[in-house]
Amino acid sequence: MPWPQVARLLEQPRPLVAAPPPAPSRQATASLFGDDPVLSKLEVAARRHLDLLVESQRHGGWCLAIKWPSLLQYTAKQRLPEPGNMIGLSKDSHTAFGAAQLLYAWQCLGDGRYLAAARRTGEMYLAAQDAGGSWMNSYFFEGGRYVSSDPYVLLQDHTQTGPLFLLTYLWRATGDDRYLAAARRSADFLVKAQNPNGSWAHHWDRTRQVGISSTGEAGGGEVNDYGTSAPVAALLSFATVTGEHGYVAPALRGADWLLTAFVENPRVVGWGAQYDAANRLIPARHFEPASVTNYAPRWAALGLLAAYRQTRDERYLTPLRKCLAWFEANRGDGGWWWDYEPDSGRPIAMWMRRIYHLDDPAEVAAYEQATGGRKPERGDWVNVAALRSEIEAAVAWPDGKLEPPPTRDSLARYVAATGPAYVASYLDGGVPPAVHRQAGLWLWESEAGLSTNLVRHQVVRFCDLLLRARAARGDLPLDHPLLRRIEASVGWTRVLPLPGAVRDQ
């Protein structure tokens, strides 16, 4: 049926579709600060989400999204859930990062259930890791073992670097050397999988023992989905944590490739999402053209900022600053287009491998017809202001910003000031409300109903504040290393030793 008729059909009222029932409330108890009217709210909210992760964990992992209240799990924007024996190990905020959030919550709240869940994920990664040190991007648990249907080893989307981080974090937190050994095998695999030009590809072909692009070309580099940047940052961090500095040189070769792959002409600057072995821009899926993509500075920044922190070499900041200047000079209504033609600088979109120029109304109309009404829009997907702040922070605090050594009074003042602000911003505020009023969880509407993801910055913030409240009343020592950083994420800085500290042997 042609799209105009489909559109009219979808617009018709559907009287047989009933409104969904109200979402049930998620229950939790404030066991640490039940008598404090502010901190108890934050503790309950954090535990609602953390307990949901513990309850919904299966075979050591999760898929990307959890539906409420069914607890069915999904890996993408789809109507159908994944089988109950499947776990997903790729994309932002996947299983490794959900487990890392639980591990951090254990450090902050002292609840052994969260440590146990994080360790179950660690055990899953130990069992699923292949002899070469890698993982597939999803598994089915069948017959007591992890079985994958993936045809190749995915390198991008944190599929390898997520577990490398989690296992290192587990080793630092528990002292279990099995985690360190598996993390080292992972780091060694990344070095082996590096392309000759210093980049990392979309995936690794085990049979051919070579990096492959999504279109099947050997040796091409990947900027998309942190394909090269994530290995750069992970290897540098792993070297810092362990003192095994043989990983630094391969990581910096990756950062140097990002410099080489930078596109700069009078009309456009930045990176493509993917390249061939000769550093020529190439297309990927049918809607991903050979272009300079506006989101690439976000992908590239992870590796370039890590390389700058390692070396203090301004070369790694120069292309990012050029991108900021280009963003400032080329902002349109709403922001920037996603893709730009490399030579002309014209905004483009691709569908079924046909290129449409978005500055031509006739081509825009043809694109909308071809895509079933999809309207191309500008946006600030990079969050340019945040990128600028990250660059400034890397220069100001290359080792990460450290708070002064605390006192119990300074911690108490911070908690008293910050707690009410968190309640106002992350529990009571927002339009729509920041937290679902009935369920008490951070949820959004999806095709398959109410949904949440594994990692919530609000939970990390609340755990950090509760850690400080515990230290303020004397539950924890003032030299606890987590008290020196205030961050809204659980990443490598939770694992790295404080500057000047003696590294664990």
N, C-alpha and C positions, 0 to 999 in steps of 0.2 A: 504494500500500500504506500503511495507517495506520502512524503512528510506532511504537507498541508492537511491532508485528511487525518493522518495520525494525530497531529497537533489538536485538531478540532475534537477528535474522539477523546483524547486525554483531558480536554477541558470540560467535558460533560460531567454533570453531577453523578455521583455513584452512590445511590441510596442504600446499597447493601453493605457498604463499608462503615462499620461502627467505630466510634471513638475508642481508643484503647483505654483499659482501666487505669486508675491512678497507680503510679509507681509506689511500691511498698517502701517503708522506711528501713534504712540500713542501721542496725544497732551496734553500739560499741560502748565501752566503759572507760572512763578516765581513772586509771589505777594509780597514776603518779600525782595528779593535781586535782583530785576530785573536789577539794574544798575551795579552789580558786575559781571565781566566776569567769575569768577571761581564759586562763590557761586550760581549764577543763574543756572549754569549747574547742580550742585548738587541738587538744589531745584527742578528743572524741572524733573530730573531723579527720585527723591523720590516721587514727586507728581504723576508722570505717574503711578507708581506702586500702590500707596495709592488710587488714584482715581479709578484705575481698581478694587480694592477690594470693594470700595463703590458701584461702578456701578454693579458689579457682585454678590453682597450679595443678598441672597434670604431667606426670612423667618428667618432672623437673623443669617444665617450661610453660609457655603460654603461646597463644597467637597474639596478633597485634591489638585487637579490640575485644572487650568483654561487654556483653549485653546485660542490661539490668531490667528485670530481676532474673532472667533465665540462666545467666552465666554461660550462655552459648558464646563461642569464640569465633572470630573472623580474622582473616589475614589481609583483606582488602575491602574496597567499597563494593561489596556484593550482598545480595539478598540471602544467600545460603550460607549456613555456618560450616566450619570445617569439622571433620570427624573428631570424635572425642579422644582419639589416640594420636592426634597430630599436634606438633609444636612448630612454631615459626621462629627462625633465627636470623632474620634480616630486616632491614629498614630501621629508621630512627626509632628509638625507644622500644627496641625489641626485647626478647627474653633476657639477654645478658644485662641490660640496663634496668629492667624491672627487678632482677635479683640484686643488683648493686644498690638500688634504692632500699630494698629490704635489709641488706647488710648494714647500710648507713643507719637505718632506723634502729637496728639492734644496738649499734654503737651509741646512739643518742638516748634511747629509751630503756635499754637493758632487757628487752623482751626476747627471751630465747626462742620463741616461735619464729621470729623474723630471721634469726641466724640459721635456724634449722631449714627454713625454706630456701634461703640463699645457698646453703650448702647442698641442698638437693639439686639446685641448678648446676652448681659446680660439679657434682657427681655425674650429672647428665653429660656435661661437656667432656669430662674425663672418659666416659664410656663411649661417646660418639666420635671422639677425635680419631682420625685415621692415622695410619702408620707414618704418613708424611707430615702430620701436624695440622691438617686442615679440617674444616667442617663443611657440610652441605648447608643450604639455606632453609631446609625444613626436613623433618623426620616424622615417620610413623613408628610408634612403639608397638612392636609385634613380636610375640614369642620371647619376651624378655630381652629384646635388643632393639636398637634404633636402626631403622631401615629408611633409606631415602630413595625417592624416585627422581631426584634431580639428575640431569645428564652431565653436569659439570660442577666445578667448585667456584661459587660466586666470590669475587674479590671485593666488589663494592658493597655499599649499603651496610657497612660495619659487620658483615657476616664473619670475617676473621678477626677484625680488631676489637669487636665487642667482647667476645670471650677472652681474648688476650688481656684486656683490661680487667674483666671480672675475676679471672683466675689469679692475676697478680694482686688484686685487692683482697681476695680471699686468703692468699698466702700471707699478706701483710697483717691481716686481721686475726688469723688463726694460727699461723706458724706451720701449717701443714705443707710440707715440701712437695707433696704430690701436685699441688696446684702450681707451684713454681716450675716444676719440671714440664708440665703440660703447657704453661705459658711460654717457656723457652722453646719448646717444639713449634709452637705457633709462630713465634718471632723468626725462627729459622726457616719456616715455610715461607713467610713473607719475603725474606731475603732471596730465597730460591725462586719465587714466583715473579720477582722484579724483571721488567723488560730490559733488554740491553741498553736502551736509551735512558733508563732511570725511572720511567713511569711504571704504573701498574695497570693491567688491562681490566676489562669487564669481568673476565673469568679465566680460570686455569683449566687447561685441557690435560687431564691426567695421562691420557694415552700418548699424546704428542709432547707432553712436558713443555708447554709453551703457553704464554698468555694470549688470549683470544678476545677480539671485540665482539659485541653482540651480533654483528653481521658476519662473523667468521674469519676476520682478518687477523693474522698473527702479528704480535708485537706492538699493537697500537695502544696508546695511552688513554686513560679514562679520567676526566675531571668530574663527570656526572656522579652524583651520589657519593662524593668523597672517595672515589676510586683510588686516586693517588694520594690525596691529602691525609686520609685516615691512617694508612700505613706509615707515612712520614711521622705524624704526631705520635702514634702508638710506639713505634720503634724508639724514638727519642725518649719518650717517657719511660719505657721499659729499661733502657740503658741507664737512665738516671736513678731509677729505683734499685736496680740490681748492681750497678757499677760495672756492668758488662758492656764496655764502650765499643765493642766491635759492631754494634748495631747503628752507631751514629753515622758512619760513612754512607751506608746504603740509604739511610733516611735522607741525608742531605743531597744525595744524588737525585732522589725523588723531588725534593724541593727545587733543585736546579732545573729539573725538567719542566716544572711549572713556570719558571722564568723563561725557558726556551720556547714553550708553547704559547706564550702571551701574544695576543694579536693586537697590533697597534697601527693605526693609520689615521689620516685626518678626519675620518667619519665615525669610527667606532674603535673602542678598546675593550679588551677582556679576553675571555677564553671561550672556546667551544666546549661542548659537553664530551665529545669523543674525537679521537684522532687516529690516523693510521700510523704505521711504523716510521714514516717519513715526516711526521708531524703535520700532515694535511688534515683539515677538518673533514669529517665524514658524517653521514647520517646514521641513525640507529633505527628505532621503530618507525612505523609509517607516518607518525606525526612529529618526529624529531629530526629536523633538517640539519644539514651541515651549516651551522650558523655560529655567530657569537651570541651566547645566551646570557640574558641579564642576571640569572641566578648564579652563574659560574664564579663570580668573586666570593660569594658565600662559601661555595664548596672549596675553592682554592685557599681561602683564608685560614682554614684549619691547619693546613700543612705549612703555609708560609709563615704564619705567626709562631708556630712551634719552632720552625727553623730559625726565626729571628731570636726567640728566647734562648735557643741553644747557643747561637753564635754572636748575637748582637750586631749582625751584619745588616746594614740598611738596605742592601740589594733586595732582601726578601720583602721589604715594605713598599718599595718603589712602585711595582705594578698595582698594588692595592690602592695606593694614593692616587695613581692615575685613573683608576676606576672611579674613585670618589669624585674626582674633578669632572669626569665624563658624566656621571650621574647628575651632578649639579648643573651642567651645561645643557643637558638633553631631557630634562624632566618635562613631561606633558601632563595633561589633565589626568589625574589619578596615578601618575607615576611613569612607568616605562613598559614597553612591550617585552614579551618574553624572548623573542628571537629577532636577530638583526642579520641581514645579508652581509657577509664579511667584507666584500669589496665596495658595495654602494652605501652600506649603512642603512638601507631601507628596512623598515619593520616587515617581517614575514611570518607566515604560519604555513604549516604543511599538513596535508590530510591525504591519506592514501597515496603518499609520495608526490603529490602535486603541490607546487609552491604557489602561495597567494600573497600578493603585496598588500599590506594593510593600509598603505597611504593611497590606495586606488579604490574608490567606492564600488566600482564594478567588480573588482576582485574580492572585496569584502562580501558583497552580496553573493557572489559565486561560492565563497567559502561557507557562508551560512547555509546556503542551499545544500552543499555537499555534506555538511556535518549535521544536518537535521536541526538547524536553528541555533547552533553554538555561536555566540557573539564574542569576538576577540575583544579583550579589554586590557588596558594598562593596569599595573599594580606595583606596589612596593614590596614585592615578595622577599627581596634581600633584607629588608629593614635597613635602609642605608644609614640612618642615624645610629642604629645599634652597631653596624659594622665600623663606623667611624669611632665609636666609643671603644670598641674592642681593640682597634689599632692603637688608640691613645693609651689604653690600659696596658697593652703589651710593652709600650715604650716606658711608661711610668713605673710599672711593676713587672719586670720580665719574669720574675719567679712567682708571680701572683701576689695580689695585695694581702699583706699580713696586718692583722689588728695588733695593737700593743698588748703586751702581757696583761691579762685581766686581773682585777681584784674582785672580791665578792660584791663590794659596793658598786663597782662599775657595771658588773653583770646585772645586778638587781635593777639599776637605773635603766639599762638597755631593755631588759625584759618588760619593765613597767611602761616604757614609752612605746615599744614595738608591738606588744601583744594586742592592745586595743586597735592599733592601726591594721594589723592583720585581720582581726575579726571584721572590721569595717570594710576592708578591701576584698577579702577572699571568701568571706562567709556571708555577710549581710549585703554587700554592695553589688553593683553591676546591673545592667539592663541588656539582655535578660540576667537574672541573678547569677552570681558567680558560682554558686553551688545550688543544686536542685533542692528546692524547698522541702519537698516531701521525702525524697530518698536520702538526702544528706550526703550525696556524692557529687563529684564533678562530672556531669553528663551532658551529652549533646544528642540531638535528634539525628538519626540515620535512617536509611531505607529499611533497615531491619529493626528499628526501634531505638530506645535509649541506649547509649553506648558510652564507655569510658576506655581510656588507654592505660598502659601499665605505669607510666612515669608521669607524675604530677609535680610541677614546681612548687605548688602550694604545700604539698606534703613535705618536701625537702625543707622549705622555709620553716614550717611548723616544728619539724624535728630539730632543726638547728636552734630555734628559740627555746624549745623544751630542754635541750641539752644545756643551754646557758642558764636556764632556771634551776636545773638540778645542781649545776656547779655553784650557783649563787647561794643555795641553801646548804651546801656542804656535802651533797651526795657524791660529787666527783672532784678530783684534784684540779687545782687551778692550772697546772701545767699540761692538762689534756690537750694534745695537738690539734684536735678539731676546733678548739676555742679560738685559734689564731686566724681562722678564715671565716668569712660570711659570704656564702654563695648559694645560689638558687638551683644548683644542679649537683649531681653526683658523678664526677669525672675523675680524671687522673690526679687532680690536685688533692683529692681525698687519700691518695696512695703515696704521692711524692713526699719524701722527707722535707721537713721545714728547712729553709736555707740555713746553713751552718750546723745542722744536726748531724750526728754521726750516723752513717748509713748502717742498716742492719746487715750483719754478716751471715 
